[in-house]
Amino acid sequence: MSPPRILDALSRLASEARELLGTEVVRLPRPPSPLEFLRIVTANKPVVFQHVADDWDALRNWRDSDYLDRLLGEGEVTVAVTPNGWADAVVDGRFVLPYEESMSFSNLLRKFVTANDERDATKEWQAGEAAPGGPVYYVQSQNNNLHKEFAELLQDVPAHIGFATEALDREPDAVNFWMGDSRATTSLHKDHYENLYLVIAGVKTFTL
């Protein structure tokens, strides 16, 4: 199928999905009950839950870079490195994985600070172009890394999320810690798992 026909098919699919599912993203001002969560999963609709993590230590501690540095410091972490912020992306018609580098967490923090200092906040930049501020570093592994490279942080989060565990009758298969800056972009994709995503600091934009 030629690229124009693919784009046309995707456009029609998006239009039909909007007609069928609507465009509103529901915001629940509290954690859902297990039954509410199961109904949401069954309907396959995105929802924003508020106040789920109000009592998690992570919500306070992980916003403090000194705290993270004390716990993780010289521990080695796996980091995706790209010139433009696109990891796991289609480039020139080919699906390309990012270069991965192992570095100490302290070194990663220094790279975030350097990139922020060097980046010209007024410069117009489009995702996919060479990123201002140098290479883009993004912790994005999906191998249950919170229990591996970031195990020191487990003390700040519950072992599982009660309403989800009860609704799905199982604990999570993977819990991941992701960290990046505003230049990191995730390509269009579909996950085969139901995801719960908690933003500790900054902003994460989902385009549906």
C-alpha positions in Angstrom: 0.0 0.0 0.0 1.4 3.4 -1.0 2.0 6.1 1.7 -0.9 8.3 0.6 -3.3 5.3 0.8 -1.9 4.4 4.2 -2.4 8.0 5.5 -6.0 8.0 4.0 -6.8 4.7 5.7 -5.4 5.9 9.1 -7.4 9.1 8.7 -10.6 7.2 8.1 -9.8 4.9 11.0 -9.3 7.9 13.4 -12.5 9.5 12.2 -14.5 6.3 12.8 -13.0 5.8 16.2 -13.9 9.3 17.2 -17.5 8.7 16.1 -17.7 5.4 17.9 -15.9 6.2 21.1 -16.3 10.0 21.3 -13.5 12.5 22.0 -14.0 13.3 25.7 -11.4 12.1 28.2 -13.2 11.5 31.5 -11.5 12.8 34.7 -12.4 11.0 37.8 -11.6 13.2 40.9 -10.7 10.1 43.0 -9.3 6.6 42.6 -11.9 4.2 41.0 -13.4 1.2 42.7 -12.3 -2.1 41.3 -15.6 -2.5 39.5 -15.4 1.0 38.0 -11.8 0.3 36.8 -12.9 -3.0 35.2 -15.7 -1.3 33.3 -13.2 1.4 32.1 -10.8 -1.3 30.9 -13.6 -3.2 29.1 -14.7 0.0 27.4 -11.1 0.6 26.2 -11.3 4.3 26.9 -8.6 6.6 28.3 -9.4 8.1 31.8 -7.5 10.4 34.1 -7.7 9.4 37.8 -6.9 12.1 40.3 -5.5 11.6 43.9 -4.4 8.0 43.3 -0.9 8.7 44.7 -1.5 11.4 47.3 0.0 9.3 50.0 2.9 7.9 48.0 6.4 9.0 49.1 7.4 9.0 45.5 5.2 12.0 44.8 7.4 14.1 47.1 10.8 12.4 47.0 11.2 11.9 43.3 10.8 15.6 42.6 14.1 16.1 44.5 17.1 15.4 42.2 19.4 15.4 45.3 17.3 12.6 46.8 17.4 10.6 43.6 21.2 11.1 43.3 21.7 10.0 46.9 19.8 6.7 46.3 20.9 5.9 42.8 24.2 7.9 42.5 26.8 5.7 40.9 24.4 2.9 40.0 24.4 2.1 36.3 21.2 2.7 34.3 20.3 2.1 30.7 19.6 5.3 28.7 18.3 5.7 25.1 20.2 8.3 23.3 18.9 10.0 20.1 19.9 13.1 18.1 16.3 14.3 17.8 14.2 12.9 20.7 12.7 10.0 18.6 13.2 6.6 20.1 11.7 3.4 18.6 10.7 5.4 15.6 10.3 5.0 11.8 13.2 6.8 10.1 13.5 6.8 6.3 10.9 4.0 6.0 12.6 1.8 8.5 11.8 1.1 12.2 14.8 2.1 14.2 15.7 1.4 17.8 17.6 4.0 19.7 21.3 3.8 20.7 21.4 2.6 24.3 24.2 3.7 26.7 24.9 2.5 30.2 25.9 5.3 32.6 25.7 6.3 36.2 22.6 8.0 37.3 24.6 10.9 38.5 26.1 11.3 35.1 22.6 11.2 33.6 21.4 14.0 35.9 24.4 16.1 34.8 23.4 15.6 31.1 19.9 16.8 31.8 21.2 19.9 33.5 23.7 20.6 30.7 21.0 20.2 28.0 18.7 22.5 29.8 21.4 25.2 30.2 22.4 25.0 26.5 18.9 24.8 25.0 17.6 28.0 23.5 14.1 28.2 24.9 13.0 30.6 22.2 14.1 28.5 19.3 11.4 27.0 17.1 12.0 23.2 17.0 10.0 20.4 15.5 10.3 16.9 16.8 12.4 14.9 14.4 14.9 17.7 13.8 18.3 17.7 15.5 17.4 18.7 19.0 18.7 22.0 20.5 20.9 21.3 23.5 22.6 18.3 22.1 21.6 14.6 22.2 18.4 13.6 23.9 18.7 11.2 26.8 15.6 9.2 27.9 15.2 6.4 30.4 12.5 4.4 28.7 13.3 0.7 29.1 10.2 -1.5 29.5 11.7 -4.5 31.3 10.3 -4.0 34.8 13.2 -1.7 35.4 11.9 -0.3 38.7 12.6 -3.8 40.2 16.0 -3.9 38.6 18.1 -0.8 37.9 15.9 1.4 40.1 15.2 -1.0 42.9 16.3 1.5 45.5 13.1 3.5 44.7 10.8 0.7 45.5 10.6 1.9 49.1 8.6 4.9 47.9 5.8 3.2 46.1 3.2 0.5 47.0 3.8 -3.1 45.7 0.8 -2.8 43.5 -2.3 -0.6 42.9 -5.2 -2.1 44.8 -8.1 -1.3 42.5 -6.3 -2.5 39.4 -5.0 -5.7 41.1 -8.5 -6.6 42.3 -10.2 -5.8 39.0 -7.8 -7.7 36.8 -7.1 -10.5 39.4 -3.3 -10.1 39.0 -0.4 -7.9 40.0 1.4 -5.9 37.3 3.7 -7.8 35.0 6.1 -4.8 34.8 6.6 -1.5 36.6 8.8 1.0 34.8 10.5 4.2 35.8 10.9 6.6 32.9 12.7 9.9 32.9 13.4 12.4 30.2 13.0 16.0 29.2 10.6 17.9 26.9 12.4 16.9 23.8 11.7 13.2 24.1 8.9 12.0 21.9 7.3 8.6 21.7 6.0 7.5 18.3 2.4 6.4 17.6 2.0 2.8 18.9 -0.4 0.4 20.5 0.5 -1.4 23.7 -0.6 -5.0 24.4 -1.0 -4.3 28.1 -3.4 -2.1 30.1 -1.3 0.8 31.3 -1.4 3.0 34.4 0.8 6.0 33.9 1.7 8.3 36.8 3.4 11.7 36.2 5.6 12.6 39.1 7.0 15.9 37.8 6.7 17.9 34.6 4.1 17.2 31.8 3.3 14.1 29.7 1.1 14.8 26.6 -0.8 11.9 25.1 -2.1 12.4 21.5 -5.0 9.9 21.0 
